[in-house]
Amino acid sequence: MRLVRGLLGALLWIVAALLGLVGIVLCVTIILLPLGIPVLGISSRLITRAMQLMVPRAMSHPIDETKKQAKKKTKKAKKKTKKSDVGSAASDAAKKGRKVLHK
């Protein structure tokens, strides 16, 4: 899957580069300037998309990946605390600690 995404990204990058070249040629001719500017905008968006295809998802969407990892870790922590019943053991230890302090 990674190889296919890389190949698609490379192909899209080549197409975007050619489209950017056409946009530059259109911008050089003053009469076709209104057509050249949107073509350059489309080219830049295609290059951005190509780069997103080539790099791993964690690099292209770092905030989303951080949120996913945080959710996974909290779910694992909740499962572990339910299984081992750490919460009641911690509260028992806190009660014993308070009793010692009050004496």
N, C-alpha and C positions, 0 to 999 in steps of 0.2 A: 504494500500500500504506500509505503514511504517513497519507493522508487517511482511509482506511478505519479504521485503528487509532485515529485521533483521534476519528472519529465514534462508534465503538464505546465508546471511553473516556468520551466525553461522555454517551452514553446510559446507560452503566453507572453513572456518577456521579449522574445524575438519579434512577435507580432506588435507588441506595444512600442518597441524601438523603431520598427518600420513606420508605424502610424505617427510616431513623434517626428520622424524625418519628413514625412509628408506634411505634417502640420507646420514644420519650420519652413518648408518650401512655400507653403500657402501664405505664411505670414510675411515672407520676403516680398512677395508680390502685393503691393499696396491694395489693389482692387479686391483680392481674395482674402484680405486680413480678417474680415468678419467670419469667414469659414475656418481659418487657421487656428484661431484662439480656442474655439470649442474642441477642435480635433486634438490640440495639445492637452486640454483638460482631460479628455477621454484617455489619451495616452498615459498621462500620469496616474490615473486611477487604475489602468490595466497593469502598470508597472508595480503599483502598490499591491494589487491582488496577486501578481506573480510572486512577489517576495513573500507574501503570507503563505502561499502554497509551498514554497521551498523551505521555509524555516519550520521548526516544530511548533506545535500549538502553544506551548508554554512561553515561547518568545513572542509570538504574534498577539497573544491575548494574555498578558501576565496577570491582570487583575482577576479575570474569570478563573484562571487556573488556581490562583491563590485561594479564591473563595471555595472552589471545589475541594482542594486539599484540606481546608479548615473544616468544611462540613464532614468530610470523611473521618478526620481525626476526632471530631467531637462525637460522632456516632460510635466510633470504636471505644472512646473513653466511657461513654454512657453504658455500652454493653459490658465493659469490664467492671464498672462499679456495680451494675445490677447483679452480675454473676458472683462477684466476690463479697458483696455487701460491705464495702469499705466505709460507706457513710455511717452505718450504725456503729461500727467499730471505732470510727473516729469520734463520734459523739460520746461513746462510752469512755474513751480515753480523756476527752475534754472534761467530762463530769468528774472523773477521778482526779484530774489535775486541779480542778476548782476545790474539791474537798481537801486536798493537801494544802492549798493556799489558805483556806479558811482556818486551818488548824494552826 
